[in-house]
Amino acid sequence: MVASLSIIWALTRKELRIESRNRDVAIAIVMFASLVIAIFAIAIEPTARKAIEAGPGVLWAAVTFAGVVGLTRATSHELENDAVGALMMAPVSRDLLFIGKALGNFIFLAVATVIVFVVFTFLFNLSVLHVEVLVIALLATIGLSAVGTLFSSLTFRARAREVLLPMLFLPSVSPLLFAAIRVTSSAATDEAWSASLPWIQLAVAYDVVFVTASALLFGFVLDD
């Protein structure tokens, strides 16, 4: 158990070290996501009503954009010096490889999500700091990281991976994003917790199914 945790931490630290050495990329991703929010804010001129109606969709579109761009950049790093080939040759379980990479993606996406939430609150003047929103944000980040790790590994050898990854990733995570938008919308209108509960349960079920499936399929993807 201790050995497995040390391997996972080493893999996660490797992912974070790569990102820390490419701070310009991380900053660019956050800036682009923030720019998406700014463009929508200018386009719809969010009054209190418009912010509640359109804000949740804009917020999660920006988070998803940051996730796609981050996953694409992470994939390009894996191609440098055949890093994936070196990982496959290492005497490490494929399950641990998946957990390490997914955890690294989770931390990166979580940080980006926090920044996007702050920018959104400032530009749309709409507070999303509700318990149910924080819960769905955690669940969404878990699901996006796990599914993104699988599909980024699936498409990293493809020539058109920058196009192929979003085409596979976005439809797969659409139920999770829809649940996140509905929960955020309910919180913005001060609805009771019971209004958000079915969508939170959907997100939990999604994470259980897709995280498990991604972990099981990850080894086959690498071997192919």
Summary of the structure (lengths in Angstrom):
residues: 224
radius of gyration: 17.9
end to end distance: 28.3
largest distance: 56.8
contacts: 731
relative contact order: 0.14
helix: 89%
strand: 0%
